[in-house]
Amino acid sequence: MIRLGIIGCGRISDLHAQAYLDHPGATITAVADTDPGNLATRGAAWGVPESARHQDYRDLLARSDVDAVEVLVPHHLHAPITLDAMNAGKHVSLQKPMALSMDDATTMVKAGHDLGVTFKVFENFVFYPPVVRARELIENGEIGELLSIRVKSNPGWSPTAWDVPAAASAWRIDEAKCGGGPLVFDDGHHKFAIAWYFLGLADRVHAFIGSTMDGLLDAPSMVSWTHPDGQVGSLEVVYSPDLQLHTEQYAQDDRVEITGTRGVIWITRGHGRMLDVPPVILYRDGETRGFSDMPTGWETSFLNSGRHFVDALLGGTAPSLTGEEGRDVLSFALAAQESSRTGGPVSLASGDRRPVGPLPGREPGQPRETGLG
Ligand SMILES: NC(=O)c1ccc[n+]([C@@H]2O[C@H](COP(=O)([O-])OP(=O)(O)OC[C@H]3O[C@@H](n4cnc5c(N)ncnc54)[C@H](O)[C@@H]3O)[C@@H](O)[C@H]2O)c1
């Protein structure tokens, strides 16, 4: 049984907790949040007794009935809280982006290894069933060799979107706390992770990051990149204030198009749903095939990623993303920020590049080193 402590009981924590409440090998034993309201509401909802609800996360880390923590706080707190947790001997699952700088990311990766704790960077999009299905199709050779990836983030509005408290938006528009803008850096992490998941780490990134809503949103924006084997990729971010979307969480459409030497795959949804078409569409040999036999609710990406963390701890296997993989994706996201500032392309150090791991949830062959000892 893995006994979890959740640090940060804000907007996204509901989807994380569900994975642990559902898992027969996990239990949530303690929670921490500086906000007494979030602490009380989530603590009660997840069945955590008042004595195990802490306003100071260090009190949670001092508990002997917590094996692992889920860190769900604003980005500038990721590195210090993660390092404190590792020093307290806890395994860590940390929401993306893992840090605001590569130096902090490297310190965290090293601390995880030195202290013998498992470190997962929580990137849910690579656990989203349509994304996983697209990669399976590609691994089966359906579209030949990959040539390019095109990602589009298109936020709009929705009458069914969930409530986002003002506090959850405030730190996202403060660059010192978020690390960049809410769409290209914060949400962009998912898009760079998708590109990385299919094609590995880029080697050159060039970005134009725009501004709208009096500087609150970093759109319209365009990020383009190349990969070492010659493939190209792009991320287009556009905010459409009057675009109505179907969603139960954030009002955003995410579309991906992957082109190969003999076919094309589209992933037609992410946070929300706009197009009334199958979640995955494959075109090859003059024919179009749609794939709808998979769950498509965005929450499934969290459930699968959370379960995967517990399974990795129980099985002694490496989680996805590992700290090193999280650092690769972070370098991609930071390169876009730097390119937009300097106006020129940014090269990613080849020393940062490593092969992309096996499909999460699939038998990886040999379990990788985890530090679980
Ligand atoms: N994977 C995704 O799709 C996705 C979606 C949303 C958020 N996130 C990530 O989840 C994390 C949290 O985002 P959110 O939207 O839930 O933000 P939020 O602001 O709603 O929640 C953050 C919580 O942390 C608490 N907090 C702040 N300082 C603290 C401290 N020192 N100790 C303990 N608690 C503290 C706040 O009171 C708040 O309850 C971020 O890393 C964000 O990028 C990921």
The ligand as an ORCA input file, in Angstrom:
! r2SCAN-3c Opt
* xyz 0 1
  N      -1.524     18.664    -16.254
  C      -2.384     19.612    -16.433
  O      -3.053     19.569    -17.401
  C      -2.541     20.700    -15.409
  C      -3.694     21.452    -15.317
  C      -3.785     22.414    -14.304
  C      -2.710     22.611    -13.445
  N      -1.585     21.886    -13.599
  C      -0.409     22.091    -12.711
  O      -0.791     21.789    -11.377
  C      -0.141     22.669    -10.477
  C      -1.204     23.380     -9.649
  O      -2.082     24.069    -10.518
  P      -3.582     24.462    -10.080
  O      -4.283     24.878    -11.306
  O      -4.167     23.396     -9.242
  O      -3.268     25.766     -9.197
  P      -4.088     26.323     -7.952
  O      -3.614     27.703     -7.735
  O      -5.536     26.068     -8.125
  O      -3.601     25.382     -6.745
  C      -2.361     25.545     -6.102
  C      -2.580     25.251     -4.625
  O      -1.312     25.324     -3.958
  C      -1.524     25.958     -2.718
  N      -0.243     26.479     -2.206
  C       0.405     27.606     -2.541
  N       1.535     27.707     -1.830
  C       1.619     26.627     -1.044
  C       2.561     26.144     -0.103
  N       3.673     26.838      0.183
  N       2.307     24.987      0.548
  C       1.187     24.274      0.289
  N       0.253     24.669     -0.608
  C       0.480     25.819     -1.274
  C      -2.546     27.040     -3.014
  O      -3.177     27.518     -1.842
  C      -3.496     26.284     -3.942
  O      -4.517     25.636     -3.222
  C       0.743     23.565    -11.354
  O       2.005     22.989    -11.459
  C       0.083     23.519    -12.720
  O       0.932     23.732    -13.821
  C      -1.488     20.936    -14.555
*
